[in-house]
Each structure stands twice: as structure tokens, then as C-alpha cells.
Amino acid sequence: MNNFDYSLGAKEVQQTILILNLSIAQIDLSITEGDNSVNALIDSFTYMSQHIEQIQAASQNLLEQAEEAGEAVQSHSSLLLNEAGELSAKMQQAIIAFQFYDKLSQRLSHVSHGLSGLAEIVSHEMRVKSPQEWEDFKASVRKGTTMREEEELFELIFDQHVPAEEAIEVMKDRMRSRMHEEDQAEDEVEFF
């Protein structure tokens, strides 16, 4: 039976820390770039949404005036009002998609924070061997889980010791189920 020593030497620890720091930097830069792009898109959609509201108001006014005028003017006014309404609905869908990006950005920020803490512990020989340092780090990571899915994933991996790939599949199933439940709830809403 062979006993191999898998402990990391100083050089391996240093390389691990460099890789962790590179990962942290890449995540942070990606978040910054994404935030800049999404903020520009949000500004554009907000601007367009305001103008659509003005178009809708003008169309409604025109429609009211068109009732006294000919049928052709009324038809064009009605078409313009419908088109503005459809554009407005699509813009609301886009804004919801941006909110999902915000969740992604938050998750990546939490990952970056976790990797930073890991790099900090691993870079100090005394800290890496301290069970209390690891417990404090784990508590810090858990405290940083602000979304339901993050907390559930943490519980699966740390508390229940579910392998990462299996935990990911469990969470994907849960998220699909929740989306399906939300869709059903929306379908059950009655309009009067």
C-alpha cells in the first residue's frame, strides 16, 4: 500500500493563490463590464419607455378626437395605440431580463468574495491549519448567501455533503419547478 503525501508545498500554495487571484480579478472585471453595459441598456430602455408612454397618451388623445373625424383616422390612431402597447410590454420583459442579470452579478460578486477569503487563508501557513479559521470562513460565506438558491446550494454542499455536480442538478430541478409554479400562478390570475 502506497502512502502519498498530498500536502502542498510553498511553491504549490503560491501558484494556487495566484490562480485564485486571477479568478477573482476575472470575475470582478466581468461584473464591471457587464454592469456598464447593462446600465447603458437600462438607461436606453427607460428613455424609450418614457417616450412610448407619451406616444400612448398622444394616441389616446388622437383616438378621442378621431371619433368625431373619419373612420380612417380612427383606424390609424387605434393601430398606433396598439403598437405602442405591444412595445411597452416587450420593454417590460427586457427590464425583467435585466433583473436576472442583476442576480447573476450578485452571485459572481459572492463567488469573488469567497475566493478572496480562500486565497487569504491559504496564503498564511498558520491560518490554513487552524480549524477555527476555516469555520469562520465558512460562516462568512454562509452569511454572504443573500439569495434563496445560494443558501440551498450551500446547505446541499456543506451541510448535507452532496457532491457539487449532484447539488447543481438538484438546484436546476428546483429552479425549473419554481419557474413552472410561477407560470401556473400567473395563468390563474383572473382579469375583470
N, C-alpha and C positions, 0 to 999 in steps of 0.2 A: 504494500500500500504506500503510495507516494503522498507525502505531505508537502504541499506547495505553500510558500509564503506569498499571499496576495496583497500584502500591505504595500502602500505606495511609498516610494522614496521621495526625497526632497524635489528631485527633478520632475517626477511624475505629478506631484502635487502642484508644482509651479505651472506645468503645462495645463493641468486641469483648471487652475484658476484663470489662466489666460483664455482658455476656451469658454469658460463661464462668463468672463468679462466681455469677450467678443459677442457671445449670445445676447447678453444684456444690452450691449450697445446697438446690436442689430434690431432688437425688439424696440428699444426706445426710439431709434431713428425711424423705424417703420410707423410707429404710433404718431410721431411728429409729422411725417409726410402725409399720412392718412388723415390726421386731424386738419391739416392745412387744406387738403383737397376737399374734404367733407364740409368744412366751414365755408369754403367758397361756393360749393353746391347748395348748401343750406341758404346762404345769402341770395343766390340766384333764384331758388325756388320760392323763397319768401317774397322777393321782389315780384316774381311772376304771379304768385298767388294774390298779392295785393292788387295787381292790375286786372286779374281775372275778376276779382270782386267788383272793381269799377266797371268792367265790361258787362257783368251781370246786372248791375244796378242800372246802367245806361240802357241795356237791352230791355229790362223790365219796364223802364220809363217809355221806351220806344214802343213796346208792345201795347202799353196802356193807351198811348196816343194813336197807335195804328188801328185800334178798334174803331176809331172814328174815320180812319182813312180806308184805303182799299185793302182787299184780301191779299194781294202780292206783298205789300209792305208788312202786313201782319205775319205772313208766312216766313219772310226773311228774318224778321225780328225773333220769331219763335225758334227758328233754326240757330240763330246766333246765341240765344239764351241756352239752348240745349247743348251746343258745342262748348260753351264756357263752363257749364255744369260738369260735363264729362272731363274737361281739362282739370277742373278743380278736384274731382275725385281721384284722378291719376296722380296729381301732385300730393294729395294726402297719402296715397300709397307710397310714394317716394319718400316722404317725410318719415313714415313708419320704418322704411328700409334703413334710413339714416340712423334711426334709434337702435336698430340691430347692430349697426356698425359701432355705435357708442358702447354697447355691451361687449363687443369684441375688443375694443380699445381698452376697456376696463380690465378684461381678463388678461390681456397681454401685459398691462401695467402690473397686475398682481403677480404674473409669472416673472416679470423682470425683478420685482421686489424679492420674490422667493429665491431667484438665482443669485441676486446680490447678497442676501443673507447667507446662502450656502457658500458662496465664494469667501465671504468674511470668516466663517467658521473654519473652512478647510485651510485657509491661509495661515492659521495660527495653531501651532502644534499643541499647545495646552488646551485650546478651545475644542479642537477636533476630538480630543479624548475625554471630554467632560460630558457625562450623560445629562447634566443639568443644562448645558449649553444647547444640546440637541432638543431637549424638552421645551426650553424657552423658544427656540427657533420654530419648532412645530406649533407651539401656541401662537406665535406671531403670524405664521402662515394661516392658521385657522382663523385668527381674528381678522385677517385681511380678506376672507371669503365673504363678499358682500352680496353675492347672488345665490339664489336657491341651488342652482346647478353646481356651483363651485363647492358649496357646503356638502351637498350629497356626494360629489366626487371625492372630496376629502374623506368623508366617512367611509366610503367604499374602500379606498386605498389604505388609509391609516388605521381606521378603527376595525374594519372587517377583513383587512389584508387580502382584498380581491386583487388579482394581477391587473396591471394597468390596461392591457388590451381588453380584458373582460369588463372592467369598470367602464371603459369607453363605450362598449356595446350596450351595457346596461343603461348608461346615460342617454345614448342615442335613442334607445327604445322608449325611455321615459319622456324624452323631449318630443318625440313623434306622437306619443299618446296624448301629451298635454296639448300639442297643436291641434290634434284631432278633436279633443274635448272643447277647445276654444272655438273651433269652426262650428261644431254642433251647437254650442251656446249661441253663437251669432245667428245661426239658422233658425233658432227657436224664438228670436225676438219678434214680437208682433208689432206691426205698424198700423196705426189707425188712420 
